[in-house]
Amino acid sequence: MSLQNKIDFAVIFSVKNANPNGDPLNGNRPRTDFGGYGEVTDVCLKRKLRDRLIELQESIFVQSDENKTDGMTSLRNRAESEEFGLGKEAFNGKKTPADETAKMACDKWFDVRSFGQIFAYKGEKSGGGVSIAIRGPVTIQSAFSIEPVGITSTQITKSVSGEGDGEKKASDTMGMKHRVDEAIYIAYGAMTPQLAERTGFSNADAEIIKQILPKLFEGDASSARPEGSMAVEKVIWWQHNSKAGQYSSAKVHRTLDVNTDGTIDENKLLKSLDGLKPEIIDGF
């Protein structure tokens, strides 16, 4: 059975001496908006969600290179694989109706029935390509810091030879490393039952996402994000009593006030909306 109740959620997380989401068009500096507020894109957050889902051995279609479980070299290869996907005939518009392919993809992959996916592949010389757009019921907004962030940039050098026989020392290579000193970010999201009916996203699927959100940054360490430098402080989970929801997502999200240290007034939040009390979950 598909999702029966509208769900809104928020993730409050802290960053300390880490680069939460570098911008490749700006020297990999931490992303900020024009007001200086830190940003972590929705794409970045969904990538981390997919990585946590892979750790739970859920079947995931969009896999990052460092977390691939099947060795497929492209999304199309994975989609058309007989072992890991749906097979080539499923993506031949002349042999398989688009609605049938969409249903099979949603049944097969957790992230497709959650976030949606576009399958657009050219056919062979004889034709038969597909263009299938699946709209997912789970939406996640980009996260923004509650205050403008301070960014520290450090010049680094590499003074070892990466190539050659070692007889001649290579010249030092210069580079830059950037970090957010300390900040609190908030990301909002929602789950829509009307769209869940189309993809088969269920109450059980929603529960899995609820379980992994507090662990979003566990196992995600790198030189730019050392272990413990990013942590989920709170997850706020509003489950409405109907498919349409008791309140709009905008009104629900605006009830959340977060202090500069990441704390919230739980009593005030619980009383903000008549008949809709959120579940407040501590970070992992």
Helices and strands as residue ranges (DSSP letters): E 7-18, E 22-23, G 24-26, E 29-30, E 37-40, H 42-55, G 65-67, H 75-80, G 88-91, H 98-108, H 110-115, E 116-121, E 130-135, E 138-140, E 143-148, E 151-158, E 173-191, H 193-199, H 203-212, G 213-215, E 230-239, H 249-253, H 266-270, E 279-282
